[in-house]
Amino acid sequence: MSAHSAPVPFCLRCGILAFAKDLLIDPASRGVTDVSHLLVAVASSRSTEIASRFINKIGTPSSCIAYGSYDALVADPRVDVIYVASPHSHHYQNAMLGLQAGKHVLCEKPFTVTARQAHRLVETARERERFLMEGMWTRFLPISVQIRQEIRKRAIGPVIRIFADNSIGKDALEELKDSYLTKKELAGGALLDLGVYPIHWIFQALSPMPDPKPSTVFSTTTPLASAGVDESTTVLLTFSAESPSPVSVQAIASASLRATADPDGHTPVVRIQGDRGEIQIYGSPWCPSKYRVVKREQRFGVVGEAEEFEYRIPGGGHGLCFEADEVARCVRDGRQESASMPWVESLAVLDILDAVRKAHGLHFSDIVEVDEYPLCNLHDCIIALLNQAPGSRVTRDLSAE
């Protein structure tokens, strides 16, 4: 290497069970020079042809191979990490397949359907000495990193209360009638798909915590009775306050298919309150566009002064590239988990989801909640369950959504 040549970035070779357009964006477009990504394989559980169409659609490198089964994908020695972004119902089985094959795994949110499944994945990752992370990509956005820095430098004082809402304002029975969001068989509903974002914002606001488990969990839910999932759910959590603050921290996370969190385009979807001000977060909770830091004196009637910060995703992507960069660095450095998305917090979030579902009888079928591995042809079992509903005929390839 000459004195003037730049070091070669670590290249993480990826195999995917779902979409991956962001992996194809040049890391230099976001100022990243130490890692890169190469998409080497794509799998469909139904046919090689489907995987090939997907590869052609997103314009992957010519060296990318299409596989007609997940088993073939994880057997490819060129693949370092498996990215699982199949429906919620598939996460556990797909992630376990990758770990058992000796691959590192990035598994989309929610990590699994149950906390028990997540514990099994973590145990397997430890035993196999593989990297494993929940794909809560919001945590790795530069705007999220900056917000956490504001909190840690006490820009608003100790955090005492948090409101976080992810509600999308859709007609669940019309606009979402064919969506996985209203499919019980795919572990749909507002809580598991939308609710994880506000709950993770609560954890971001309080992180790092020695014990991330809340002392109390209360909740209310509105069912979408015809679908067997929740249409809206609100969760109230109480956490022990950080010393020396004498008060506990209250946090409210809400999610709804029908209501909307930002009706006018100017309503904060997350508010993190301290005793010297608050941080207001705008846009989508999964990918915020701006935040405001409002500083004020702790006195009745005082109006604070606000400073606003905006951020746009560079390179034309959605923002998933930042979590991919984190995975690459962790694998390069031999780490099994990310300090920014540790296992203990993923498990704590799933404990909350389990508690809320249990309180309101939001149960899924055994095939979705079981922690047995392997199951025989999970994809065909899910399709069979979907087709039991009157008038249903599902034949699409779920792995490629």
N, C-alpha and C positions, 0 to 999 in steps of 0.2 A: 504493500500500500504506500503510495507517495505521500509526502508531507502535506499535500494540499487536497487529497481525495477525501470525500466524506465517507464515514463508516456505512457499511451496508446495513439497511434496516432488517430487523427480524421479520421473516415472512411466515404468517400463520396460514396453513392450508386448510380450507374449510369444505365440509360436506354438509348439505342442507336437506332438511325435510320440509321446507316451505320456502317463502320468498326471501330474496337476499339482494335486492337492487343496491342498497346502500354499501354493500361490501365491494362493489365495483367502482365506487367513487375514489378518485386519486387522493390518498391521504394528504398530499401536499396542499390540496385545496383548503384544508383546515389547519394547516401549519404543523402537521405531524410528519416527522422524518425518521423516527426510530423504529417504527413497525409498518408493515404492509400486509395485505390480505390477497390470497389467491383462491378463487372458487374452483375447486378441482372436481367436484362431483355433485350431482343432484339425483334424488331418488323419488320415485312414485311407488306407492304400494300396489298399484294396479297394473302398470305397464311401462316399458321403456319408452314407448312412443309419447306418453304423456310427459315424462321427464324431458324428453328431447324437445317437445314443443315449448316447454317452459324455458329451457336453456336458450332456444332461438328467440323467444319473446323478450328476454331481458338482456340479450347480447353478451353472453359470457365468453371467456377466452375459448379458442378452438380446442384446447387441451382438456376442457371440462367434459366429464363422462356422464352419460345418462344411465341410471340403473332402474330396473323394474321391480326392485324390492329393497326394503330397508336393510335386510341382512347383507345384501351385496354391497351396499354403501359402506356399512361399518367394517366390512372385511377389506376394504381398499386400503393398502398400507400407505398410500400417499396422503390420506386424510388425517389431519391432526385433531380437529375439533368438529363435533357435530352440533349444528344449530337447529334446535327443535322449536318450531313455531306452528305446529299442528293444532287442532282444536284442543280445548282444555282437557277433554276426556282422554286424549292420547298422550298427554305430557309424560305421565309416569312411565308407561310402557316404553315410549320412544327414548326417553332419557336413560332408562335402565339398560336398554339395548346398547346404547352407545358406551356407557360405562363398562358394561360386562365385556364389550369388545376391546376395551383398553383405550377408548377415545376420551378426550376432554369433552365436556358438554356445557353448552349455553342453552338454557331452557326458558322459553318465553314465560311471561307472567300469565295467570298465576302459576307459581312454580309447579304445583300439583293441585289436585282437587282436595286432598286431605293432608293434615299435618303428618299423619302416620306414613303416608307415601313419601313425603319430603324427608322424614327421618331415615327412611330406607335408602333413599338416594344419597344422602350425606354419608351414611355408614358405608355404602358401597364405594363412594369417591375416596373416603379415607383408606379403606382396605386396598383399593386399586391404585392409590396414589395418583389420582387424576384430578384435574381442575374441574370444578362444578360451580355454576352461578345461575341464579334466577335472572332472566333478562328484563329487569326493571330499568329499561334504557333511559328513563327520565333522569335518573340519578347521575348520569354521566354527561348530560348536556352542560356546556360551559355556563349557561345561566343558572342551572341548579347548583353547580360547584360554587359559583359566586354568591348565591343566596346562603349556602351553608357557611361560607366564610364570613358573611355579614353577621350571622347568628353567633358564630364562635368568637368573634371579636367584640361581642356585646353591643352591637349597634343599636339594639332596642332594649337592652337589659336582659335579665333572665326571662326565658319563655314561660308564660303563665297560662296561655290559652291559645288554641288553634282551631280554626274552621277550615275545612277542605271539602269541596264539592265537585263531583264529576257527573253531571247530568246532561243528557244529549238532546232532549226535546224531540223525540221521535214518537210516532204512532206505532206502538208495539204490535198491534194487531193487523196493521196494514203495511207500513214501511218495513217492518222487521219480521214479517210473518215467515219469510224464508231464511232468515239469518240464524247463525249459530247462537245468537243472543237469546232467542226464544226457543231453543231446542234443549229440553231437559236431558236428552240422551247425550248431548255434547257438553254437559255441565254449564249451560248458559245461565242467563239472568244478570241483573244489574250488579249484584254483590261481587261475584267472582271476576267479572270482566271489567266493570267500571270502578267498583269499590276499592280495588287494590291500589289504585293511584292515590286517592285521598289518604288512605291508611299509610301508604309509604311516604307521603308528604309529612304526615305526623311524625313518622320515625326519622325522616330527614331533619325535621326541626329540632328533635330531641337528641339526635345522635351526636357523639357516641354515648350509649347508656350502658352502665355495668350490667343491669338487668332490664332488658327491653320489654318485659311482660307487664301489661297494665294491671293495676290493683283491682279495677272493676271494669266490667264490660256490660253495658246496657244497649238495647237495640229495639228498633221497631221496623216492620216491613209491610209493604203492600204487595200481595201476590198478584201475579198474572195467571189467574186460575186456569184458564183454558190451556196454558202451556206448561204449567207445573213448575214455574220459576218465579223469582221475585221481580216485580216491575220497579220498585223503589225500596231502598233500605237506608236507614240512618243509624249510625253507631256512635254511642257516647263512651269515651274511654277516660279513665283517670290514671295518671302516672304519679309516682313519687317525685317530688320536686328536687331539682339539683341543689345540693347544699351550697351556701347557707340559707337559701330561700326557705321560709317557713311554710309555704303553701304548696298544695299539690297542683299538678298541671291537668287541666281539662281539655279534651280534644273531641271534636265532632267531625266525623267523616260521613258524607252522604253521597248516594249514587242513585240515579233514576234514568230509566229509559224514556219516560214521558215528560217529566219536568225538565227545565233547562237551567244551567248554572249561570249563564251569562246572556240574559235576554236582550240587552241593548248593546253588547259589544264593548261595554266599559265597566262591567262588574267584576271585581276580583273573585277568582275561583278558589284562592287560598289566602287566608289571613293568619299570620303568625304574630301573636301579640305578646309584648313584653311590658315591663312596668315603665319603660321610657320610650315607648312607641310601638310601631308594628310594621311588618313587611307584608305588602299586598302583591299578589301574583296574578297576572292577567293572561288571557288566552286559553288554550286547552291545558288542563292539568298535566296531561302526558307530555306536552311540548310547549311550555309557556313562551310568550313573545316578549314580555316585559315584566318588570317588577318595580315597585315603589318602596322606598324606606321613609316612613313618616316618623319623625322624632318629635317628642313632646315632653313637657314636664309632667310629673305625676301629681296633677292638681285638677280639681273639677273645673270644667269649662274651658280648659286650655286647648287651643287649636294648634296642631303641630305643623312643622315645615316638612315638605315632601321633596325627595330627590328621586328622579326616575331614570331607569336603565332599560334599554331595549337590546334585543339580540335576534339575529337572523341566522339560520342554519346555512353555512357556506357549502358550495359545491353542488347545490340542487338536490340534496338528499332529504330524508325525513328526520335524521338525527340518530338513527340506529348505529351509524358508523362509530360513534364515540364509545358505545359499550363494546363494540368489536375491537377497538384499540385497547381497551382495558383488558379484555380477554387475552389478546396477543401479548401484552406486557406481562400478565400474570403467568402465562404458559412459558414465556421466554425466561422469566426469573425463577421458575420452579415453584410458584405458589399454588396452593390448592383452592384457595378462596380469595375473593377480592375484599380489601379493607373497606371499600366504599359500598359493597353489597354483600355483607357477611352472612354466613349461613344462619347465625343465631337470629338475625332480624327476619330473614325469610321464614324461618320456623315460627317466630313469634307472630308474624302476620297471619300465617295459616292457622295458628291456634285461635286467633280472633275470629277468622272466617268460620272455623269449625264451631266455635261457641255460638255465633250468630245463627248459623244454619240449624244447629241443634235446638236452639230456643224457639225457632219458628217452623220446625218440621220441614226444612228445605233439604230433602234427601234426594240423592241420585241413585241410579240402579247399582247393584252390586258390582257389575262389570266395570263401572266407572270409578267406584270408591275403593275397590279391592287393592291390597298391596301385594298380592300374589304376582310372581313373575317367573316365567313368561306365561301369558295367556295365549291360547290358540287363535291366531288370526284375528287380532283385536279389530282391525278395520272392518272385516266382514261382519263381525258381531255387532258393531255399532250400526252399520248399514241395515242389518236385519232388524234391530230394535227400532230404528227410524221408520222403516217400512211397515211396522205393525200399526202405526197410526192410520186412521181412516183417511183415504184419499191421498196418502203420502206415497211418493215414489222417488227415492233418493239414489242417484247413481253417480254423482260427481265424485271426483278424487279429492277427498278431504285433505290429503297431505300437501296439496299444492295451493292451499288458500293462505 
